[in-house]
Amino acid sequence: MNSANSHIAEDCLLVCWQIWKARNNLIFSDLSTPFQATIQHAASIGSTYWNANKRTPSLAPANHNIIKWIPPTANWHKLNFDGAVSSTSAAVDFVIRSSSSQPLISGSRNWVPVAKSFALKDGLLAALDLNIQSLKIEGDSALIISCSQNVSPSPWSIKYIIRDIEDCIGRFK
């Protein structure tokens, strides 16, 4: 990838990151950001970043640690992931890049039922690890409760987690 293409890819990732942040602000904080403001903010951050990174090492502050994404070694790929949770929403995202720093694929999901399903499964497994025999289960997700009791069919996104939950529940009195 030549220098011009590298800068274009970096600019695109910066814009995507700002769009993602604006999306999360809307979902989790109910703050709407106009698209033009999102793009302007990305341009401002990019400008600040490029100006800061054009400095020679002798001009860089001696006491600051610079955090920088480091590509994997040759013939490896790197998966970066993150998630955000609020009381009413949950979201996860990821990006896979090559050793030449080229993004290969990225994705995101809004997965409240999956997060709640895993919370129940993890709690059940922890109770089993503690050799608890009798357990009362409470939760605020009608979907997860009705699926785990076979009252409702499980959506595909949590089908196998629900099967694990049912298996765990069967081990209690």
GULUMPA-430591 format. One record per residue (C-alpha): residue number from 0; residue in one letter; x, y, z. Coordinates in steps of 0.05 Angstrom, whole numbers, padded with zeros to 5 digits, always signed. Layout:
# GULUMPA-430591
+-----+-----+--------+--------+--------+
!   n ! res !     xx !     yy !     zz !
+-----+-----+--------+--------+--------+
! NUM !   A !      X !      Y !      Z !
...
+-----+-----+--------+--------+--------+
END
This chain:
# GULUMPA-430591
+-----+-----+--------+--------+--------+
!   n ! res !     xx !     yy !     zz !
+-----+-----+--------+--------+--------+
!   0 !   M ! +00000 ! +00000 ! +00000 !
!   1 !   N ! +00031 ! +00066 ! -00020 !
!   2 !   S ! +00033 ! +00127 ! +00025 !
!   3 !   A ! -00027 ! +00161 ! -00008 !
!   4 !   N ! -00071 ! +00099 ! -00002 !
!   5 !   S ! -00048 ! +00090 ! +00070 !
!   6 !   H ! -00071 ! +00161 ! +00087 !
!   7 !   I ! -00138 ! +00149 ! +00053 !
!   8 !   A ! -00149 ! +00084 ! +00092 !
!   9 !   E ! -00130 ! +00119 ! +00157 !
!  10 !   D ! -00177 ! +00177 ! +00142 !
!  11 !   C ! -00234 ! +00128 ! +00126 !
!  12 !   L ! -00223 ! +00091 ! +00192 !
!  13 !   L ! -00222 ! +00157 ! +00230 !
!  14 !   V ! -00289 ! +00177 ! +00198 !
!  15 !   C ! -00318 ! +00108 ! +00213 !
!  16 !   W ! -00295 ! +00115 ! +00285 !
!  17 !   Q ! -00329 ! +00183 ! +00292 !
!  18 !   I ! -00393 ! +00155 ! +00261 !
!  19 !   W ! -00390 ! +00098 ! +00311 !
!  20 !   K ! -00382 ! +00146 ! +00369 !
!  21 !   A ! -00440 ! +00189 ! +00344 !
!  22 !   R ! -00483 ! +00125 ! +00338 !
!  23 !   N ! -00465 ! +00104 ! +00409 !
!  24 !   N ! -00480 ! +00174 ! +00435 !
!  25 !   L ! -00549 ! +00170 ! +00403 !
!  26 !   I ! -00563 ! +00100 ! +00429 !
!  27 !   F ! -00534 ! +00105 ! +00499 !
!  28 !   S ! -00540 ! +00180 ! +00515 !
!  29 !   D ! -00597 ! +00202 ! +00469 !
!  30 !   L ! -00550 ! +00255 ! +00440 !
!  31 !   S ! -00560 ! +00268 ! +00366 !
!  32 !   T ! -00500 ! +00294 ! +00326 !
!  33 !   P ! -00510 ! +00323 ! +00256 !
!  34 !   F ! -00471 ! +00285 ! +00203 !
!  35 !   Q ! -00433 ! +00347 ! +00182 !
!  36 !   A ! -00410 ! +00358 ! +00254 !
!  37 !   T ! -00387 ! +00286 ! +00258 !
!  38 !   I ! -00345 ! +00294 ! +00195 !
!  39 !   Q ! -00317 ! +00361 ! +00218 !
!  40 !   H ! -00298 ! +00329 ! +00285 !
!  41 !   A ! -00263 ! +00272 ! +00248 !
!  42 !   A ! -00225 ! +00323 ! +00206 !
!  43 !   S ! -00204 ! +00361 ! +00269 !
!  44 !   I ! -00179 ! +00299 ! +00304 !
!  45 !   G ! -00143 ! +00277 ! +00241 !
!  46 !   S ! -00110 ! +00345 ! +00234 !
!  47 !   T ! -00088 ! +00345 ! +00307 !
!  48 !   Y ! -00061 ! +00274 ! +00300 !
!  49 !   W ! -00022 ! +00287 ! +00237 !
!  50 !   N ! +00007 ! +00352 ! +00264 !
!  51 !   A ! +00028 ! +00317 ! +00328 !
!  52 !   N ! +00060 ! +00259 ! +00292 !
!  53 !   K ! +00100 ! +00301 ! +00243 !
!  54 !   R ! +00144 ! +00324 ! +00301 !
!  55 !   T ! +00213 ! +00295 ! +00307 !
!  56 !   P ! +00226 ! +00252 ! +00368 !
!  57 !   S ! +00269 ! +00307 ! +00399 !
!  58 !   L ! +00208 ! +00353 ! +00401 !
!  59 !   A ! +00162 ! +00300 ! +00433 !
!  60 !   P ! +00150 ! +00309 ! +00508 !
!  61 !   A ! +00197 ! +00262 ! +00546 !
!  62 !   N ! +00146 ! +00241 ! +00599 !
!  63 !   H ! +00088 ! +00221 ! +00554 !
!  64 !   N ! +00076 ! +00150 ! +00531 !
!  65 !   I ! +00047 ! +00149 ! +00462 !
!  66 !   I ! -00005 ! +00095 ! +00452 !
!  67 !   K ! -00004 ! +00070 ! +00381 !
!  68 !   W ! -00036 ! +00012 ! +00344 !
!  69 !   I ! +00019 ! -00038 ! +00326 !
!  70 !   P ! +00008 ! -00085 ! +00267 !
!  71 !   P ! +00019 ! -00159 ! +00276 !
!  72 !   T ! +00080 ! -00193 ! +00249 !
!  73 !   A ! +00084 ! -00216 ! +00177 !
!  74 !   N ! +00031 ! -00268 ! +00156 !
!  75 !   W ! -00010 ! -00255 ! +00218 !
!  76 !   H ! -00075 ! -00217 ! +00227 !
!  77 !   K ! -00099 ! -00175 ! +00286 !
!  78 !   L ! -00170 ! -00174 ! +00314 !
!  79 !   N ! -00188 ! -00113 ! +00355 !
!  80 !   F ! -00256 ! -00113 ! +00391 !
!  81 !   D ! -00295 ! -00070 ! +00438 !
!  82 !   G ! -00363 ! -00065 ! +00470 !
!  83 !   A ! -00408 ! -00016 ! +00505 !
!  84 !   V ! -00465 ! -00029 ! +00553 !
!  85 !   S ! -00517 ! +00016 ! +00584 !
!  86 !   S ! -00579 ! -00002 ! +00625 !
!  87 !   T ! -00621 ! -00009 ! +00562 !
!  88 !   S ! -00572 ! -00026 ! +00506 !
!  89 !   A ! -00509 ! -00065 ! +00490 !
!  90 !   A ! -00465 ! -00062 ! +00429 !
!  91 !   V ! -00402 ! -00096 ! +00405 !
!  92 !   D ! -00356 ! -00083 ! +00347 !
!  93 !   F ! -00293 ! -00112 ! +00316 !
!  94 !   V ! -00242 ! -00100 ! +00261 !
!  95 !   I ! -00192 ! -00150 ! +00231 !
!  96 !   R ! -00129 ! -00121 ! +00198 !
!  97 !   S ! -00071 ! -00153 ! +00161 !
!  98 !   S ! +00002 ! -00147 ! +00179 !
!  99 !   S ! +00005 ! -00089 ! +00129 !
! 100 !   S ! -00048 ! -00053 ! +00172 !
! 101 !   Q ! -00101 ! -00061 ! +00118 !
! 102 !   P ! -00172 ! -00070 ! +00147 !
! 103 !   L ! -00201 ! -00135 ! +00120 !
! 104 !   I ! -00269 ! -00136 ! +00154 !
! 105 !   S ! -00306 ! -00101 ! +00210 !
! 106 !   G ! -00373 ! -00110 ! +00242 !
! 107 !   S ! -00418 ! -00088 ! +00298 !
! 108 !   R ! -00481 ! -00112 ! +00332 !
! 109 !   N ! -00532 ! -00087 ! +00381 !
! 110 !   W ! -00541 ! -00149 ! +00425 !
! 111 !   V ! -00580 ! -00138 ! +00488 !
! 112 !   P ! -00610 ! -00209 ! +00489 !
! 113 !   V ! -00542 ! -00241 ! +00477 !
! 114 !   A ! -00510 ! -00201 ! +00534 !
! 115 !   K ! -00567 ! -00220 ! +00581 !
! 116 !   S ! -00565 ! -00293 ! +00559 !
! 117 !   F ! -00490 ! -00297 ! +00573 !
! 118 !   A ! -00501 ! -00264 ! +00641 !
! 119 !   L ! -00551 ! -00318 ! +00660 !
! 120 !   K ! -00507 ! -00374 ! +00633 !
! 121 !   D ! -00445 ! -00347 ! +00668 !
! 122 !   G ! -00483 ! -00341 ! +00733 !
! 123 !   L ! -00509 ! -00412 ! +00728 !
! 124 !   L ! -00439 ! -00439 ! +00714 !
! 125 !   A ! -00411 ! -00400 ! +00773 !
! 126 !   A ! -00466 ! -00430 ! +00818 !
! 127 !   L ! -00449 ! -00499 ! +00793 !
! 128 !   D ! -00375 ! -00487 ! +00806 !
! 129 !   L ! -00394 ! -00470 ! +00878 !
! 130 !   N ! -00432 ! -00536 ! +00884 !
! 131 !   I ! -00498 ! -00499 ! +00897 !
! 132 !   Q ! -00555 ! -00550 ! +00894 !
! 133 !   S ! -00617 ! -00506 ! +00898 !
! 134 !   L ! -00620 ! -00440 ! +00862 !
! 135 !   K ! -00674 ! -00388 ! +00850 !
! 136 !   I ! -00664 ! -00348 ! +00787 !
! 137 !   E ! -00688 ! -00277 ! +00777 !
! 138 !   G ! -00678 ! -00231 ! +00718 !
! 139 !   D ! -00713 ! -00174 ! +00681 !
! 140 !   S ! -00712 ! -00205 ! +00611 !
! 141 !   A ! -00779 ! -00236 ! +00595 !
! 142 !   L ! -00749 ! -00263 ! +00530 !
! 143 !   I ! -00692 ! -00300 ! +00563 !
! 144 !   I ! -00737 ! -00328 ! +00618 !
! 145 !   S ! -00791 ! -00352 ! +00571 !
! 146 !   C ! -00740 ! -00383 ! +00523 !
! 147 !   S ! -00703 ! -00419 ! +00579 !
! 148 !   Q ! -00769 ! -00447 ! +00605 !
! 149 !   N ! -00788 ! -00470 ! +00534 !
! 150 !   V ! -00848 ! -00424 ! +00535 !
! 151 !   S ! -00824 ! -00387 ! +00473 !
! 152 !   P ! -00779 ! -00408 ! +00416 !
! 153 !   S ! -00708 ! -00380 ! +00420 !
! 154 !   P ! -00686 ! -00328 ! +00368 !
! 155 !   W ! -00627 ! -00354 ! +00327 !
! 156 !   S ! -00579 ! -00304 ! +00360 !
! 157 !   I ! -00587 ! -00337 ! +00428 !
! 158 !   K ! -00610 ! -00407 ! +00410 !
! 159 !   Y ! -00546 ! -00443 ! +00430 !
! 160 !   I ! -00536 ! -00401 ! +00492 !
! 161 !   I ! -00607 ! -00419 ! +00514 !
! 162 !   R ! -00590 ! -00493 ! +00503 !
! 163 !   D ! -00530 ! -00485 ! +00550 !
! 164 !   I ! -00575 ! -00450 ! +00600 !
! 165 !   E ! -00626 ! -00506 ! +00598 !
! 166 !   D ! -00570 ! -00557 ! +00608 !
! 167 !   C ! -00545 ! -00518 ! +00669 !
! 168 !   I ! -00614 ! -00510 ! +00698 !
! 169 !   G ! -00624 ! -00586 ! +00692 !
! 170 !   R ! -00566 ! -00597 ! +00740 !
! 171 !   F ! -00601 ! -00562 ! +00798 !
! 172 !   K ! -00655 ! -00591 ! +00844 !
+-----+-----+--------+--------+--------+
END
